[in-house]
Amino acid sequence: MKPNPARKARSYDSQATAVETGSAASKKELRIALAGNANVGKSAIFNQLTGLNQVTGNWPGKTVERAEGTLFFEGHRIRVIDLPGTYSLSAYSMEEIVSRDYLAVEKPDIIINVVDASALERNLYLPLQLIELEVPMVMALNQVDFAAKKGLRIDTEKLAQILGVQVVPTVAVTGSGITELLETVVCEALKEPKTLPHEITYGKEIEEHIQATQNLVVSNIPQLTAVYPSRWLAIKLLEKDSDIMEKVAVLADGKSKLTLVEELGAELEMVHGETPPVIMAAERYALASKMAKEVVTIEASPRISVEQKLAAVTTHRVFGYLILAGVAAAVFGAIFSGGTLLSEWLDSGLTWLSDGAANAFATFLPAAAVDLLINGVIGGIIAGITIALPYIVPFYIILALLEDSGYLPRAAFLMDNVMHKIGLHGKAFIPLLLGYGCTVPACIGCRIMETKRERFLAAFVVLLIPCAARTVVILGLVGAYVGLPAVIGLYLFDLVLVFGLGRIAFKVLPGEPVGLIMEMPNYKKPSAKTVLIKTWSRTKDFVYVAFPIIIVGSIIVEAFALSGLMPYFVDAASPVMTWWLGLPAVVAIPLIFGILRKELTLILLSTTLAAVGLGVASLSAVQMIVFALVVMIYIPCLATIAACKREFGWKKSLGMAAIDIALALLIGGLAFRILSLFM
């Protein structure tokens, strides 16, 4: 790396400078972007800075989640944008493109680059690319406590001199160093002109080709040099970055310019014997290794810690899977037992409230209006509170504990080989696990996959996972009347179906599977604050997505029932219900309502059968299994469709819904005929 006058680092006394800038510069809103690899404590720093003052959503036009928060410090209002965790600024994933475009186009006042001090060499790869992007930056050297446990001492002053950026040691989970980090960041953000890191230089032949490409960029592509630094553009073009090449190709005479760049890249390949992307990656890793050796001192050979022993056991090829099975069993046992008790408690209290409201409204409203208000609006809210939240909130708490402790990435690692059978990698196990709690956040959780193809494929199989509401139907009907073996059989059949259809979709959808590249964080004690913030953020997101759909859907379905049109649909559905599925025709009503909320199918099954003089016990074991099978497979609920629409658009969402409904009817009819031969 070479310093130049425009990019030379300046030392300062943080306290004195903060006072000086505070008096000289007018108070203004500052924008800070957090950038870093996954699992380096970036979210912990974000939570320490912003607390509960956070909002989440999508980046404009993207399905990548955006987290933003605000805080006030030294009279300044500071907006903190938490960029997606990424290992590079190449165009291999949507997260990488979103991160670099925000930094280059939106130009925040300063970046906090969060780096794991216990794995410094590996983590320096991203900072080198941030420096190439020529953005003002402060480095948060996080998890210095873990580095110390490993016997690693890092010379932060020397690292700051090498990079040309301020380096602040932090321990995000305890809040250590956060105040010093903020003071440094505000000071650097208010400097005019901004201090930029030292320029990175590579080998002679590489620099010659970068310079030649840069000259070509400056003279021929002014539209892009107005947005991106010319040297960075030159490097990306040599690396054949697909996003940048597409931007150049659409320009006038852009394709001919790409031909010239490809010729320069071919020359570089002839010299080094490797493609330019490989050459540049090797150069960066070599620089990162050299820097780490200069600043890291191994003080002692530490004993193997409890965390390291735990990491070895939980990723073992035998014990790892046994532990994973035990963890999964404990999670679901805790969720379903605790959720059931909480649901019953809430239901008893809110049912009393609903009855009281119905009596009050009946004094001044017509009966039809009371039914619409109680069963539609209030009934929708009560169902969401009593059915969904008791299962979802405990699930999110446990999920946050698993994430914050460092176990979840190891579970994804263990499931990598299995998930590859359906064209996904181990990270897809996380939304699949979420699906057993609620399909809405599971569908949204598919964002962690790198490509659009993988996200869609993950969502397709996630929709087939029986959520907590469908589990209520399975246990309340088949478990209560047929027996536990039939319940286990349904779940095993569902797993076979998930992997079978996932395999077919993997073969049908165009594209190649992406390998798993995942940081294995150190095990640590979960932070109660972080767990609660994550739980609140996810629960809030679910409520905002699901509750409006539940309420509007409840009103529509209730109005439909009050209008007297429902019997016509029952008659129309009779051939499918009676002849194909072997069920009473009136079962069409709970199945129609089930599109609104799955748990209603069990409640309405009893109601509709009673209306024709039957009871649930009058159904045969085969009919109960067929009913539960159909409920388990066909599209979960309107809230899930809404979540899928938000992620993939109406066309794909309705397509997945149609496939699931057709599949449920097909399998239900076949199951009725096959099971009737044996039961």
Phi, psi and omega in degrees: 000141180236133176280152170224165186304326183283342186239015184288134179287144178240135177273157181201163172268115190301319184291314182294318182293324180299319179294317183296312181293326180296327181274328185275322184262143177291147180294132182214168176281132179251143175248123180241134177250133176264124180231145179171170176295167172290148174063035175251002181097015181297316179294326178295318177295319178301316180292322177296322183284319191252343181060228180273357184276065185230152171228147177235153179186198178254150170294144184307123178075006183235161175260013178274133184288142178241127178244133182218142178216170181228155173206166176242132182212125180052039177084357181258139170272124186242124173265128181247121178252120181269103181289153179302142177297130184210153182260348179204178176245032175273179184259038181277340180215162179297325180299320181293319179293317179300315183296309185289326178291324177296316182294320185277322186268310182284333176051074175297162182298325180196158178248139166258109177269111182272125185234140177278112183294334182280352176221056190298314184303313181293325184280346181283350181297316180292315178304324178297324178285327175296322178295322177299329180282355175059055179244143176295139192210147169235136181261127172263106180276090190271162177061039177293339177291321177291323177299319179296322178297330178277359181081023182256128175242128185248127177279094185293326180294319180292320178297320178296320179293321181293316184276332185082026178227157175285138181239125183239119176290138180219157167231095192297322185295334179257350182086003181293129177086356183293318178297314178299322178297315180296317179301316181294317183295314180297318179300312181292324182292331183271353180292141174224119358285161182292146175278124179255151178297166176295148178286141179271134176237147182246195180296164186303308183296322180295316179298322179298317181286326175297316181296319179296318178292322179297319177299320179295319180295312184298319186275341188238343184232061181295335181298324182271329179291343175287342181252310184253149174299139185297322180293319178297318177300318180298316180296317181293324178292321176296325179283358181059044177296119188299320182294314180291322179296324176295320179296322179288320185299327183281349179283159177299129180063019183292322183294324178292326177292323177296326178297319179295320178295319179297326177294320177294320177296322179295322177298316180296323179294324179293325181288316187262342180078010177225161178289153181306319178301319179292320180299312183294320178297317180296322179295317180295316180295325177294318177296317180298318179296317180297315180297315182300319180295329182285331188249346183258129176242129177270107187283326181203162175269097187290155175290157178295122185280167177298321180298319179293320177296318179296320179297320181293319182290317185284351174247010179294146186290347176244299183296329180301317181288325177295317178295319179299316178297319178295318178297315180298317180296318179294320180298308183292325177298315180294319183292312186286322178288312179294319180296321179296314179298315180295320180298316180296320180294314179293321183297318180296320180289317184281332175296319176299319179294320180295318179296320178296320179294322179297317178296322180292316181291331183294341182285339183222006179236151175297158183300319181296320179294322178296315178300317181296319182288315184286306183285331181275292186285298184293321178298322178295317179295316181296319180298318179297320182287318187273333184259312187279304188298322180300333178267325187284315183299311176300323179297317180294324178296312180295320179298317179296322177297316180295321179294310186290333179284337182100006183279324188302317176300329179288325175296319177297321178298316180296326183271003185300311181298320180294314183292334178295339179295335178248024173078013178244175174243183191303331181296337178294342178296332183293308176295330176298319177296319177300326184299331178290340175272301179203137184286334182298302178294334177294319178296316177295326181293347178294352177299338182290346177285150192283322187244162178299321180299314181292324178296316180293317179298318178296317179296323180300315180281331179298324181297340181271353179284128180289114181285181182299323180293319178290329176295324177301317180294315182297312182288320183288337181253294183290317181296320184283326188251331184258316179131162183296321179304322179293323178296312179299320178299320178297317181292320178295319177299320180297319178296318177298318180296316180301312184284328177293310179291325176298321178295318178296314179298322178299321180284327184280316183289133179289151178124168181249145177291149180259137179288162182272117172239111191215134177286134175261100183289161175290148172291140178207164178287125181299143177272125181301321180296314180296317180299315181293321180294315178298317180297315180297316182298315181289320179295318179298319180296319178296315182298317181295326181277311191277316188298316178300321179293317180299314183293311180297317179297320178299317180297316182296313182294319179296319177296323178297318180291320181292333182286346180085010181275344184300319180301327179297323178290327178295316179296319180293329182274353185304316179302319180289315183294310188276307185287314186275311184270346179072026182248157173302146184300326183293347178295343176301328182296306178298329178291323177293315178294334181297337176294333177283307180209126186295325183293340178292336182299322180289319180294313183286337176300314178296318182295312183291322178294322178296327181295336179251019175080021179242173175226167180300323181293344179285343177288145176282166179300321179297316180297320178297317180294318180297315179300311180297323180296316179296314179299323183291328188263318188288160194318129189308300184190170180299323180298324178292318177300319179296318179296320178294321178299320180296328183271322191235353182093165185294319186301308181290323181295312179292328176297315177296322179296316180297319179297315182294320179295313179298319180295318180297317180292319180297309182293323178299315179295318178295319180297321179299317182288321182287314182293330180296338179284338187243343186239000000 
